Amino acid sequence: MGGKVLELYSEKLLRRGEARGKAQGEARGKIEILKSLVTKGIISISVAAKELGVSDEAFKKMAAL
């Protein structure tokens, strides 16, 4: 029997939620790493902001600097 496996709607929502949570966690981790590098004086706020593709002021707000 070569039937198609049906996916439950709840499973689909769960998979979407997991993917969204993973993406948000990765973004938050990147901000924290860049914040740490700025705090240690390894990179400037401008470099960190450019890495994220945001303005210096936006990075300061995101990283709570």
Steps between C-alpha positions, in 0.01 A plus 500: 500500500668820388280759667586855594558560870267767631630758742279612783433873521628506858826339388535763228447782754748343738762475224445866405527609862821306549651656187398850610640445850827371360537804273425740786748320726772518236436873448509565877823300528661705224403824676645373828828401336531837326411679825774308678755591234401867521518496882848346486611765251575246228260659251319834485127556520508600134656167398248304708210698356625449147526124562131496593401743227360761739592853608732567793205626706293191419786274609538691826129445573510133402808432710388731783822702486 
